[in-house]
Amino acid sequence: MDYQRDLVFTKGVLIHLNPAVLPEIYKKMYKASKKYILVAEYYNPTPVEIEYRGNKGFLFKRDFAGELLETFKDLKLVDYGFVYKRDNNFSGADISWFLLEKK
């Protein structure tokens, strides 16, 4: 890696990755971050696979931020929120976001 970034984030990326590769992706995100990691993905308290455009194996919901917090003990939750697709001012795709900080 050439250098660390102040903020490393994903939005709608992790949900499409095979869960088997997530530990390696988490390591790369952590190493690339100097201070913050922002995860904006579909959330579910327990891992679940969702059919995506008639296909299986392409969409997964889980607690991505929780898994990062459990893996890297020096991360702390700074803030979190939800973007609702029916919000007239700030519409989105029902995505939960989590801002994590390295202590």
C-alpha positions in Angstrom: 0.0 0.0 0.0 1.3 3.4 -0.9 -0.2 5.3 2.0 -3.1 5.3 4.4 -6.2 7.3 3.7 -8.1 9.4 6.3 -11.3 7.8 5.4 -12.0 4.4 3.8 -15.6 3.7 2.9 -17.9 1.3 1.0 -21.4 1.9 -0.2 -23.3 -1.0 -1.7 -20.1 -3.0 -2.4 -19.8 -5.4 0.5 -23.3 -6.7 0.0 -22.3 -8.2 -3.3 -19.1 -10.0 -2.1 -19.0 -13.7 -1.3 -18.9 -13.8 2.5 -15.9 -16.0 2.4 -13.7 -13.1 1.1 -14.9 -10.6 3.7 -12.2 -11.2 6.3 -9.5 -10.3 3.7 -11.5 -7.3 2.6 -11.9 -6.1 6.2 -8.1 -6.4 6.7 -7.5 -4.3 3.6 -10.0 -1.7 4.6 -8.4 -1.5 8.1 -4.9 -1.3 6.8 -5.8 1.4 4.3 -7.5 3.6 7.0 -5.5 6.1 9.0 -8.5 7.2 11.1 -12.1 6.4 9.8 -14.0 3.6 8.2 -17.5 4.3 6.8 -19.7 1.3 5.9 -23.0 2.1 4.1 -24.6 -1.3 3.2 -27.8 -3.3 3.6 -27.9 -4.3 7.3 -29.2 -7.5 8.9 -28.4 -8.6 12.5 -27.7 -12.1 11.2 -26.2 -13.0 7.8 -28.8 -13.6 5.1 -28.6 -14.2 1.4 -31.2 -12.4 -0.8 -32.1 -13.3 -4.4 -30.8 -10.6 -6.6 -32.4 -10.1 -10.0 -33.4 -13.7 -10.1 -29.9 -15.0 -9.1 -28.5 -16.5 -6.0 -25.1 -15.8 -4.6 -25.0 -12.1 -5.5 -26.6 -10.2 -2.5 -25.9 -10.7 1.2 -27.1 -8.6 4.1 -25.3 -8.8 7.5 -23.8 -6.7 10.3 -20.7 -5.6 8.4 -19.8 -2.9 10.9 -20.3 -5.2 13.8 -17.9 -7.7 12.2 -15.3 -5.0 11.8 -15.7 -4.0 15.4 -15.3 -7.6 16.6 -12.3 -8.1 14.4 -10.3 -4.9 15.1 -10.6 -4.1 18.8 -9.2 -0.6 18.5 -12.2 0.5 16.3 -15.0 2.3 18.0 -18.5 3.3 16.7 -18.7 7.1 16.3 -22.1 7.4 14.6 -24.7 5.5 12.6 -27.9 6.1 10.7 -30.3 5.0 8.1 -31.1 6.4 4.7 -34.8 5.7 3.8 -35.8 5.5 0.2 -39.1 7.4 0.9 -37.4 10.4 2.5 -38.4 13.4 0.3 -35.2 15.3 1.2 -32.5 12.7 1.3 -33.7 9.6 -0.5 -31.5 6.5 -0.8 -31.9 2.8 -1.0 -32.7 1.8 2.6 -29.1 1.7 3.5 -27.7 1.7 7.0 -24.4 3.5 7.6 -21.8 3.2 10.3 -18.9 5.5 11.0 -16.0 3.7 12.8 -12.8 5.4 14.2 -9.5 3.9 15.1 -8.7 4.8 18.7 
